[in-house]
């Protein structure tokens, strides 16, 4: 079907700005916070990352879908983005034993708008900040869509971890291992569990609101706070549980949302970023070693630098080199550290893999 015959699609931003494109085969309307990812590869990992729950994704790379989908590469059991905006949506499947992105999206009823000037759209978001948006093929319902968009909740102050966390605890890894790890699931990616498992840990993944007494019945040697979507500030129970873990002197590691929770548990503020960091080439400096790291990142909230640097209980261990935001923390006198990037990311850089080994060394 030629572009001239394909149904029009519309990107409507909360401030009233519109961008036009065409639909890629799935009709409908979707709402969420619009954001963009600069990764050239890894679209399947992005789409299945629970941290993207509630967000409409703009991909800056030209072609999406050209190497198909292999379910073994998914970071969860479902797609979590609310919708996709891209330049060229490919129906070509260049790999054997994989299915097309279009078929996958159709089976998940995921609205996708293609043939959008994504360069112009990303520049607009960079200049004006992340905001709510709607994508639609239902052009005849535009007034109704605008009304719904105006009422759609903003991400600042929105608790979403409960929407993606496991409902029941489950085990992962070698049950005969002498090292046990309790994971608090705020939206965990499978590659994180794989990285712990391949280092010989027996893991039990708990729902986000599990009391510490229940987790201690597993007799863990340490705890992990996972990545996840939304604002960390509303997660009062998780913050209080983190305080209890630290008080009991258990080793504790946090990634992304888990990093922000550790900060809040130690009296450090967090805030909503203007745009956020999303991509697989973000430069970070390790302040302990002086070495630079290329990292994969996905977050719209960050730890406040001023309250972090003035906090006597904590030390900033990593900084983002583009904007000097806090990319890592260590808690003084505790076996606790965290990072605001994804050391497990795949595909993506491997510079942060040492963090899993560092945490393993703290498990007695």
HELIX and SHEET records of a PDB file:
HELIX    1   1 UNK A    3  UNK A    5  5                                   3    
HELIX    2   2 UNK A   43  UNK A   47  1                                   5    
HELIX    3   3 UNK A   50  UNK A   52  5                                   3    
HELIX    4   4 UNK A   71  UNK A   73  5                                   3    
HELIX    5   5 UNK A  101  UNK A  107  1                                   7    
HELIX    6   6 UNK A  118  UNK A  128  1                                  11    
HELIX    7   7 UNK A  139  UNK A  141  5                                   3    
HELIX    8   8 UNK A  142  UNK A  151  1                                  10    
HELIX    9   9 UNK A  161  UNK A  164  1                                   4    
HELIX   10  10 UNK A  190  UNK A  197  1                                   8    
HELIX   11  11 UNK A  212  UNK A  216  1                                   5    
HELIX   12  12 UNK A  236  UNK A  247  1                                  12    
HELIX   13  13 UNK A  257  UNK A  265  1                                   9    
HELIX   14  14 UNK A  305  UNK A  309  1                                   5    
HELIX   15  15 UNK A  354  UNK A  360  1                                   7    
SHEET    1   A 8 UNK A   8  UNK A  13  0                                        
SHEET    2   A 8 UNK A  18  UNK A  23 -1                                        
SHEET    3   A 8 UNK A 112  UNK A 114 -1                                        
SHEET    4   A 8 UNK A  83  UNK A  85  1                                        
SHEET    5   A 8 UNK A  55  UNK A  59  1                                        
SHEET    6   A 8 UNK A  29  UNK A  37  1                                        
SHEET    7   A 8 UNK A 131  UNK A 136 -1                                        
SHEET    8   A 8 UNK A   8  UNK A  13 -1                                        
SHEET    1   B 2 UNK A  63  UNK A  64  0                                        
SHEET    2   B 2 UNK A  88  UNK A  89  1                                        
SHEET    1   C10 UNK A 170  UNK A 173  0                                        
SHEET    2   C10 UNK A 202  UNK A 206 -1                                        
SHEET    3   C10 UNK A 180  UNK A 184  1                                        
SHEET    4   C10 UNK A 222  UNK A 225  1                                        
SHEET    5   C10 UNK A 251  UNK A 255  1                                        
SHEET    6   C10 UNK A 336  UNK A 339  1                                        
SHEET    7   C10 UNK A 326  UNK A 331 -1                                        
SHEET    8   C10 UNK A 314  UNK A 320 -1                                        
SHEET    9   C10 UNK A 270  UNK A 286 -1                                        
SHEET   10   C10 UNK A 292  UNK A 303 -1                                        
END                                                                             
